[in-house]
């Protein structure tokens, strides 16, 4: 019996040892599978960040030029419209009648002109033969000139009527996206009444407000990167234009930054930050993807040489380009941080429960 108990105890010990070894290896495998990156010093651009807002270079509100009932609105907010496409139609019944009346006046004036021309030519031939006086010839010539002037007036009126009729069909002045719709079918349009507002998404820029003492530095190094916090995107600016005006109250100047064409998910009114390069410097940095925020605590998961994972509270500075963030406190050069903080946190929770 004693020998049997001894063998059973040895079996339990071997099982416990194998189990602990398996768990240790599993824990180590989970830690080793987490991607890491070192905290290190780098030469980075020294930047000045300014709040900005995205705006469209081409943005306009199409308004009515004639009065009439709106009979068709072909696009709505968010629709893409090509240049020259019909966007709104206004009832053209009245304009058509005015045009028909003008065309009738042109026909009448044309007939009067033709008759005056024939009369003048007949009088001229008779004057050459001395059958009519010079006064009669002058009178016929004057009548021809009057008829010609009346014909030109009638044609101008018809052209104006045709132009007015064309105003009942509103087309897109350029390709873009509809951002606002101001009318519905059945409403009355009047000259100056807004119909649709649109912008060209292929030509965007941001407007940033800069303190006047920073303007000289920005002009000296015209490089800028635009951050879109809502999209977590960094976009290189194409060019910088310092507007030649200043606010006497805030002592600031506006700077215009042109963005690359054909950006997706970026539209006027989006909040942005413009990071203007003002020099170069050496900073301790880490990947911004390794950051984790818990309420008011900012930290990162540090992975040791043996695969040990620990959560470290840190203090960070400004976000830099290339997906990096400045480390102010809490980490030392050479330490490795987990690039997958959620996965690292799960591994740490599992190891703590064991």
C-alpha positions as CSV (number, residue, x, y, z in Angstrom):
1,X,0.0,0.0,0.0
2,X,2.8,2.4,0.9
3,X,4.6,1.6,-2.4
4,X,1.4,2.2,-4.3
5,X,0.9,5.6,-2.6
6,X,4.5,6.5,-3.4
7,X,4.1,5.7,-7.1
8,X,0.8,7.7,-7.2
9,X,2.6,10.7,-5.6
10,X,5.4,10.6,-8.1
11,X,2.8,10.5,-11.0
12,X,1.1,13.6,-9.6
13,X,4.4,15.4,-9.2
14,X,5.4,14.6,-12.8
15,X,1.9,15.8,-14.1
16,X,2.2,19.0,-12.1
17,X,5.7,19.7,-13.5
18,X,4.5,19.0,-17.1
19,X,1.5,21.2,-16.6
20,X,3.5,24.1,-15.2
21,X,6.0,23.7,-18.0
22,X,3.2,23.7,-20.6
23,X,1.6,26.8,-19.1
24,X,4.9,28.6,-19.0
25,X,5.6,27.8,-22.6
26,X,2.1,28.9,-23.6
27,X,2.5,32.2,-21.8
28,X,5.9,32.7,-23.4
29,X,4.5,32.0,-26.8
30,X,1.7,34.6,-26.4
31,X,4.3,37.2,-25.3
32,X,6.6,36.3,-28.2
33,X,3.8,36.6,-30.7
34,X,3.2,40.3,-29.9
35,X,4.9,42.7,-32.2
36,X,7.1,45.3,-30.4
37,X,9.1,48.4,-31.2
38,X,11.9,50.0,-29.4
39,X,11.7,53.4,-27.6
40,X,14.6,55.4,-29.1
41,X,16.0,58.8,-29.9
42,X,15.5,60.1,-33.4
43,X,16.2,63.1,-35.5
44,X,12.7,64.5,-36.1
45,X,11.2,67.7,-37.5
46,X,10.5,70.3,-34.9
47,X,7.0,71.5,-35.6
48,X,4.5,74.1,-34.5
49,X,0.9,72.8,-34.4
50,X,-2.0,75.2,-35.1
51,X,-5.7,74.5,-35.2
52,X,-7.2,74.6,-38.6
53,X,-10.3,73.9,-40.6
54,X,-10.8,72.3,-44.0
55,X,-12.4,74.4,-46.7
56,X,-13.1,74.0,-50.4
57,X,-11.2,76.1,-52.9
58,X,-14.3,76.1,-55.1
59,X,-17.5,76.2,-53.2
60,X,-20.6,78.1,-54.4
61,X,-24.4,78.4,-54.0
62,X,-26.3,78.3,-57.3
63,X,-29.2,80.7,-57.3
64,X,-32.2,81.4,-59.5
65,X,-32.1,84.2,-62.1
66,X,-35.7,84.2,-63.1
67,X,-39.1,83.8,-61.3
68,X,-41.2,80.6,-61.7
69,X,-42.3,77.5,-60.0
70,X,-39.7,74.8,-59.5
71,X,-40.7,71.7,-61.4
72,X,-37.6,69.4,-61.0
73,X,-34.7,69.1,-58.5
74,X,-32.5,66.3,-59.8
75,X,-29.9,66.0,-57.0
76,X,-29.8,65.9,-53.3
77,X,-27.2,66.3,-50.5
78,X,-24.2,64.0,-51.0
79,X,-24.8,63.4,-54.7
80,X,-21.9,63.9,-57.1
81,X,-22.7,66.1,-60.0
82,X,-20.7,66.5,-63.2
83,X,-20.0,69.8,-64.9
84,X,-22.9,70.7,-67.2
85,X,-25.5,68.4,-65.8
86,X,-29.0,69.8,-65.2
87,X,-29.6,70.2,-61.5
88,X,-32.8,72.2,-61.3
89,X,-35.6,73.1,-63.7
90,X,-38.0,76.0,-63.4
91,X,-41.3,76.2,-65.2
92,X,-40.6,77.8,-68.5
93,X,-44.1,78.4,-69.8
94,X,-44.0,82.2,-69.3
95,X,-40.5,82.4,-70.6
96,X,-41.5,80.4,-73.7
97,X,-44.4,82.8,-74.4
98,X,-42.1,85.8,-74.1
99,X,-39.7,84.2,-76.5
100,X,-42.5,83.4,-79.0
101,X,-43.6,87.1,-78.8
102,X,-40.1,88.3,-79.4
103,X,-39.6,86.0,-82.4
104,X,-42.8,87.3,-83.9
105,X,-41.5,90.9,-83.5
106,X,-38.3,89.8,-85.3
107,X,-40.4,88.4,-88.1
108,X,-42.4,91.7,-88.4
109,X,-39.2,93.8,-88.3
110,X,-37.6,91.6,-90.9
111,X,-40.5,92.1,-93.2
112,X,-40.5,95.8,-92.7
113,X,-36.8,95.9,-93.4
114,X,-37.1,93.9,-96.6
115,X,-39.8,96.2,-97.8
116,X,-37.8,99.3,-96.9
117,X,-34.7,97.9,-98.7
118,X,-36.7,97.1,-101.9
119,X,-38.3,100.6,-101.8
120,X,-34.9,102.2,-101.4
121,X,-33.4,100.2,-104.3
122,X,-36.3,101.2,-106.5
123,X,-36.0,104.9,-105.5
124,X,-32.3,104.8,-106.1
125,X,-32.7,103.5,-109.7
126,X,-35.4,106.1,-110.4
127,X,-33.1,108.8,-109.0
128,X,-30.4,107.7,-111.4
129,X,-32.8,108.2,-114.3
130,X,-33.9,111.6,-112.9
131,X,-37.5,110.4,-112.4
132,X,-37.5,111.3,-108.6
133,X,-35.9,114.0,-106.7
134,X,-32.9,113.7,-104.3
135,X,-35.2,114.4,-101.4
136,X,-37.3,111.3,-102.2
137,X,-34.1,109.2,-102.3
138,X,-33.0,110.6,-98.9
139,X,-36.4,109.8,-97.5
140,X,-36.2,106.1,-98.7
141,X,-32.7,105.8,-97.4
142,X,-33.7,107.1,-94.0
143,X,-36.7,104.7,-93.9
144,X,-34.3,101.8,-94.6
145,X,-32.0,102.8,-91.8
146,X,-35.0,103.0,-89.4
147,X,-36.2,99.6,-90.5
148,X,-32.7,98.2,-90.0
149,X,-32.5,99.6,-86.5
150,X,-35.9,98.2,-85.6
151,X,-34.8,94.8,-86.9
152,X,-31.6,94.9,-84.7
153,X,-33.8,95.9,-81.7
154,X,-36.2,93.0,-82.3
155,X,-33.3,90.5,-82.6
156,X,-31.7,91.8,-79.4
157,X,-35.1,91.4,-77.6
158,X,-35.4,87.9,-79.0
159,X,-31.9,87.1,-77.8
160,X,-32.7,88.4,-74.3
161,X,-35.9,86.3,-74.2
162,X,-33.9,83.2,-75.3
163,X,-31.3,83.9,-72.6
164,X,-34.1,84.3,-70.0
165,X,-35.6,81.0,-71.1
166,X,-32.2,79.3,-70.7
167,X,-32.1,80.5,-67.1
168,X,-35.1,78.1,-66.3
169,X,-32.7,75.2,-66.8
170,X,-29.9,75.4,-64.2
171,X,-26.7,73.4,-64.8
172,X,-23.7,72.6,-62.6
173,X,-20.9,75.2,-63.2
174,X,-18.2,72.6,-62.2
175,X,-18.0,69.0,-61.1
176,X,-18.6,68.5,-57.3
177,X,-20.7,67.3,-54.5
178,X,-24.0,68.8,-53.3
179,X,-23.5,70.0,-49.7
180,X,-26.9,71.7,-49.2
181,X,-30.3,71.7,-50.8
182,X,-32.4,74.9,-50.3
183,X,-35.6,74.2,-52.3
184,X,-38.2,71.6,-53.0
185,X,-40.3,70.8,-56.0
186,X,-43.4,73.2,-56.1
187,X,-41.7,76.1,-54.4
188,X,-41.5,79.5,-56.2
189,X,-38.1,80.7,-57.3
190,X,-37.2,84.3,-57.6
191,X,-34.0,86.0,-58.7
192,X,-31.3,85.5,-56.1
193,X,-33.1,82.6,-54.3
194,X,-30.5,79.9,-53.3
195,X,-31.2,76.5,-54.9
196,X,-28.2,74.2,-54.2
197,X,-24.8,74.6,-52.6
198,X,-21.9,72.4,-53.7
199,X,-18.1,72.1,-53.6
200,X,-15.3,70.6,-55.6
201,X,-13.8,67.7,-53.4
202,X,-10.8,67.5,-55.6
203,X,-9.5,70.9,-54.6
204,X,-9.4,71.4,-50.8
205,X,-7.3,73.4,-48.4
206,X,-7.0,74.2,-44.7
207,X,-7.0,77.6,-43.0
208,X,-4.8,77.8,-39.9
209,X,-4.5,80.7,-37.5
210,X,-0.9,81.5,-36.6
211,X,0.5,83.9,-34.0
212,X,2.4,86.8,-35.7
213,X,5.7,85.9,-34.0
214,X,5.7,82.5,-35.7
215,X,5.0,83.8,-39.3
216,X,8.7,84.4,-40.0
217,X,9.7,80.8,-39.0
218,X,6.9,79.3,-41.1
219,X,7.9,81.4,-44.2
220,X,11.6,80.4,-43.7
221,X,10.7,76.6,-43.9
222,X,7.5,76.2,-45.9
223,X,6.9,72.6,-45.0
224,X,3.7,71.4,-43.4
225,X,1.8,68.2,-42.6
226,X,-2.0,68.4,-41.9
227,X,-3.4,66.0,-39.3
228,X,-7.1,65.0,-39.5
229,X,-7.8,63.7,-36.0
230,X,-11.2,62.3,-36.8
231,X,-9.7,60.1,-39.5
232,X,-6.3,59.6,-37.8
233,X,-4.6,60.6,-41.0
234,X,-1.6,62.7,-41.8
235,X,-1.6,64.5,-45.1
236,X,1.4,66.4,-46.6
237,X,0.6,69.9,-47.6
238,X,1.3,70.9,-51.2
239,X,2.0,74.6,-50.6
240,X,1.7,77.4,-48.0
241,X,0.2,80.9,-48.5
242,X,0.5,83.4,-45.7
243,X,-2.4,85.8,-46.2
244,X,-1.3,89.5,-46.1
245,X,-3.7,90.4,-43.3
246,X,-3.5,90.3,-39.5
247,X,-6.1,90.4,-36.7
248,X,-5.4,93.4,-34.5
249,X,-7.3,91.8,-31.6
250,X,-5.8,88.3,-31.5
251,X,-2.5,89.4,-33.1
252,X,-2.7,86.4,-35.4
253,X,-2.4,85.8,-39.2
254,X,-4.2,83.2,-41.3
255,X,-2.2,80.7,-43.3
256,X,-3.6,78.7,-46.2
257,X,-2.4,75.2,-46.8
258,X,-3.3,73.5,-50.1
259,X,-4.0,69.8,-49.9
260,X,-3.4,67.0,-52.4
261,X,-6.2,66.4,-54.9
262,X,-8.9,63.7,-54.7
263,X,-8.8,63.1,-50.9
264,X,-11.4,60.7,-49.6
265,X,-13.6,61.3,-46.5
266,X,-12.3,64.9,-46.2
267,X,-14.8,67.7,-46.7
268,X,-15.2,71.3,-45.8
269,X,-15.7,72.1,-42.1
270,X,-13.6,69.2,-40.9
271,X,-11.4,70.0,-37.9
272,X,-7.7,69.7,-38.6
273,X,-4.3,70.5,-37.2
274,X,-1.5,72.0,-39.3
275,X,2.0,71.0,-38.2
276,X,4.4,73.5,-39.6
277,X,8.1,72.5,-39.7
278,X,10.3,75.0,-37.9
279,X,13.5,73.0,-37.5
280,X,15.1,69.7,-36.6
281,X,15.8,68.1,-33.2
282,X,16.5,64.9,-31.3
283,X,13.6,63.5,-29.4
284,X,12.8,60.3,-27.5
285,X,9.9,58.7,-29.5
286,X,7.7,55.6,-29.7
287,X,5.0,54.5,-32.1
288,X,1.7,56.2,-31.5
289,X,-0.1,52.9,-32.1
290,X,1.5,51.5,-28.8
291,X,-0.3,54.1,-26.7
292,X,-3.3,53.1,-24.6
293,X,-5.5,55.4,-22.7
294,X,-7.6,54.4,-19.7
295,X,-9.7,57.2,-18.5
296,X,-7.2,59.9,-17.6
297,X,-4.2,57.6,-17.6
298,X,-1.9,57.3,-20.6
299,X,0.4,54.3,-20.8
300,X,1.9,51.5,-22.8
301,X,2.6,47.8,-22.3
302,X,6.4,47.2,-21.9
303,X,7.7,43.8,-23.1
304,X,10.9,42.6,-21.3
305,X,13.7,40.5,-22.7
306,X,12.1,37.4,-21.2
307,X,8.7,38.1,-22.6
308,X,7.4,39.6,-19.4
309,X,4.6,42.1,-20.0
310,X,3.9,45.0,-17.7
311,X,1.7,48.1,-17.9
312,X,3.6,51.4,-17.6
313,X,2.1,54.8,-17.1
314,X,3.9,57.4,-19.2
315,X,3.7,61.0,-20.2
316,X,3.8,61.9,-23.9
317,X,4.3,65.1,-25.9
318,X,3.2,66.1,-29.3
319,X,2.3,63.7,-32.1
320,X,5.0,63.6,-34.7
321,X,5.0,62.5,-38.3
322,X,5.5,58.9,-39.5
323,X,3.2,57.6,-36.8
324,X,5.5,58.6,-33.8
325,X,4.8,60.3,-30.6
326,X,7.2,62.1,-28.3
327,X,7.9,60.4,-24.9
328,X,8.4,62.9,-22.0
329,X,8.5,60.5,-19.0
330,X,8.0,56.9,-18.0
331,X,10.1,55.1,-20.6
332,X,13.9,54.8,-21.2
333,X,15.7,54.3,-24.5
334,X,15.9,50.7,-25.6
335,X,12.8,49.5,-23.9
336,X,10.3,47.7,-26.1
337,X,6.6,48.6,-26.2
338,X,3.8,46.4,-27.6
339,X,2.4,47.5,-30.9
340,X,-0.8,45.6,-30.1
341,X,-1.8,47.0,-26.7
342,X,-5.1,45.1,-26.7
343,X,-3.5,41.8,-27.3
344,X,-0.8,42.6,-24.7
345,X,-3.4,43.5,-22.1
346,X,-5.2,40.2,-22.7
347,X,-2.0,38.3,-22.3
348,X,-1.2,40.2,-19.1
349,X,-4.7,39.4,-17.7
350,X,-4.4,35.7,-18.4
351,X,-1.0,35.5,-16.8
352,X,-2.2,37.3,-13.7
353,X,-5.2,34.9,-13.3
354,X,-2.8,32.0,-13.4
